[in-house]
Amino acid sequence: MIPILERMMGMDALTDEIVAMDFLLSAKTGVRNYAMAVTECATPEIKAILTKQLEEAVNTHEMIVDYMMRRGFYKPYAMDEQIGRDLQNIQTALNIPS
């Protein structure tokens, strides 16, 4: 979407939230995949490399969650608020003209 239209429709913050959530979901997938790969390695050298990558993926996930919590995009300790926010975002997405 064009940035000026995003601002006019109040979508600029939502766009940041969508990008952050997409990044978070990708990070979670990476953590899961590395964890599985670590348990399937054939050599200690490969296991060490994958373990390091797993640690970095976990750290990245933590940074994304911290960013999202500071911006108010993600409230993992207030499920009622998070569900309300998710429902509001769904309604906003449904109201976007196609």
Disulfide bonds with the S-S distance in Angstrom:
none
